Amino acid sequence: MKVKLFANFRDICLDKVVEVPSPDGSSVAQVLEDLIKLYPAMEKEVFDGDRKLMPFVHVFITEKISFTKMD
């Protein structure tokens, strides 16, 4: 699955787009977990201590906003 990155996420992953090995039908949460497996430094940028999305993290699916909270 292709994941487009912006701002500091590009700096961490050293690219604008990365391929995440998540199976078709994976949840957004699973794709984020798989992304963090590839780029562990992303964890502190994506999730807070309670494993909630940081307030500045926005997830878009096919260019439409999906959610900004994990719950």
N, C-alpha and C positions, 0 to 999 in steps of 0.2 A: 504494500500500500504506500502510495506517495504521500508524504507529509510536507507541506510548505511551511517554512519557518520565517519568522520576522524578528527584528530587533536583536536582543541579546541571545536569543535561541540560535540565530545564525552564527553568532560568534562562537558559541559552544560547539555546534555541529560542523562548523567551517563550511557551510553550504546553505543555499537557499531552499533546496529540496532534498529530502533524504528518503530512501526506500526502507520502510519498516516491515519486517517479516511477520505481519499479522495476517491470519487467514481471512478470507472474505467472510463478512457477517460478524466480524469482531466488534465489540462495543468500543465506544470512544475511550472509555477507561482502560480497556485492554490495550488499545493502540498506544496510549500514553505510557502504560507500563512497559510495553515492548520497546518504545522509543528510549525510555530511561535505561533499559538493559543495554542498549547500544551506546548511549551517552549518559553515564551515571551523573555527571555534573548537572544534568537537566533536572534532577529530582528536587533539589532545593529551590530551583526557579519555578517549577510547576506546582508543587504541593507544599502546603504548610505543615506544621507539626501534627495536625489532626487528619492528615491525608486529604484535605480539601484543596481545590484549586486556589492558587494565589489569586487575589482580586484582579490583577492585571492580565491574567491568562484568559484568552478567548478562543473558543474552538469553533471553526467554521467547517461545514460539510458542503461540498460543491458550491462554495462561495456564499452560503447562507449561514447566519449564525445559528449554532446548535444550542449551546449552553455555556454558562460561565460558572456553574457549580456542579459538583459531582453528585449531589443528592437530588 
